[in-house]
Each structure stands twice: as C-alpha cells, then as structure tokens.
C-alpha cells in the first residue's frame, strides 16, 4: 500500500478542503493517507512559519487559499521543494468568474459568515433537538419536515443532518401499542415522510443496540415476527395518511436525507401549483 503525507492548508476552518479530500481519496483504496491540517492561515508570515513543519513530512499539499499573497508563499515553497500541490478552489473560482462575467471577492471564510442563512441553521438545529423522538408533539405544525418510523430506522441522525441543511425536522417514533400524538395525525400543509427498514437487518441492528446496553435478553423488540408486524403496521399507516415512504435498509444517513429533500421539494412544488390553479 502506498503511503503519503497529505498537507491540507486553508485560510479558514478547512471544512471545505476536508470534505473534498475525503471524497477524492475514497477513490484510491490502496493509498494510506497521513493527514496534516493547517487551518486559519491568515497572513503570508503565518504561511512562512508553517513551511518548515511541512518540510518535516513532505508529501502532497492541497489548499483552499483565496488570498493571493498567502497562496504565493505556499506555491513558491512547493516549487522550491518539489512538492506536488493542488489548489482546490482556484480553478473553480476562475471558471465561475468567466461564466458569470464578474471577479470573485477572494475573501476568506465567507461561507462561514453569520448571515440569515447561518441563524436559520441554528434555529433549525434547536427546533430539531427539542422535537427529537416525539419529545414535544406541540409545535409540529412549525416543522419543515416530520419523519415517522419504527425504532432504529435512523430518524434522529437523519433529522440532525437535515437541520444542518436548514430544515426544522421533527421525528416521531412508531411504538407498538402506543397511540400517535393527535398533533401528527391532524397536521396540514406540513411534509411528513415515513421510514421503513428490512426486517432481518433491522432485527440485527436492534440486537446490537441491546447488547451495547447490556440488555441482551429476548424481547418482542428483536422478535422477528413482531418486527415484521411493526413494519406492516407502519406501511399501512403511511399508506392511509398518504405519506411517502423511504426504505433505509441500504441507505446511508446522507442518502436518506437527500431522498427526503427531493420528496420535500416535489411536495412544495405541488403545493405551489395547486395554489396557483
């Protein structure tokens, strides 16, 4: 297996660079990556001070630097030491500028500024955490998305992911012999989606959960016939209420969230079309 030192240099938090490099190196299974993170490089002098530390473990340098002076220091060092380097944003900014007919501002960290979008995400996260697992059924009519499903269908992490995208996402568990809150059944003009899961895989997930809690005893929670009935009842409910259904068996949390966002967009478009008629 090939081993490389990867130096990630950014004049902001480095989150963008981190995600891009993870996605890129996921395509190279036979490469072992030793990551070195150098975020918040805000001046050319700061960049100069980092060069000797990169020199201790030379490898590939990837960076998101919008300040030309800082970028120039790093590129000069890379060329002098013959380090391979990749500018993640330069080509994108240049191409977008050409398409749009305007020049980029080249100001670091603009994606993290505390604007309306930022505060909307904070509000969405606060709402989602307070409406997790049916804790507070009051206020469901203020949700952007309500997720309903049986236990261990990844309702909570999916909702947190959606909240990070700015959606107020509540989730309601389906528990055998427990009635659903009337607020849910009476909802109007709020998008609701149901989650289901393959029975065998769901039973295994639940068993692992019980084992982690040191409660490995046999209960209806992991009884395959009981779980089958839970899924059947869930599908009947979703069909009766007209809620779309997503099977999360072979989906990651991100994939489930993306599917929900697409369904939500379609729901909003249909509402707009109906309102216009």
Secondary structure, DSSP 8 states (H G I E B T S, - for coil): -EEEEEEEEESS-SHHHHHHHHHHHTT-TTEEEEEEEE----SHHHHHHHHHHHHHT--EEEEE---HHHHHHHHHHHHHHT-EEEETTHHHHHHHHHHHTS-----TTGGGS-SHHHHHHHHHHHHHHHTGGGS--TTGGG-SEEEEEETTSSHHHHHHHHHHTT--EEEEEE-TT----HHHHT--SSEEEEEE--HHHHHHHHHHHHHHTT--S--TTT-HHHHHHHHHHHHHHHHHHT-EEEE-TT--HHHHHHHHHHHHHHHHHHHHHHHH-
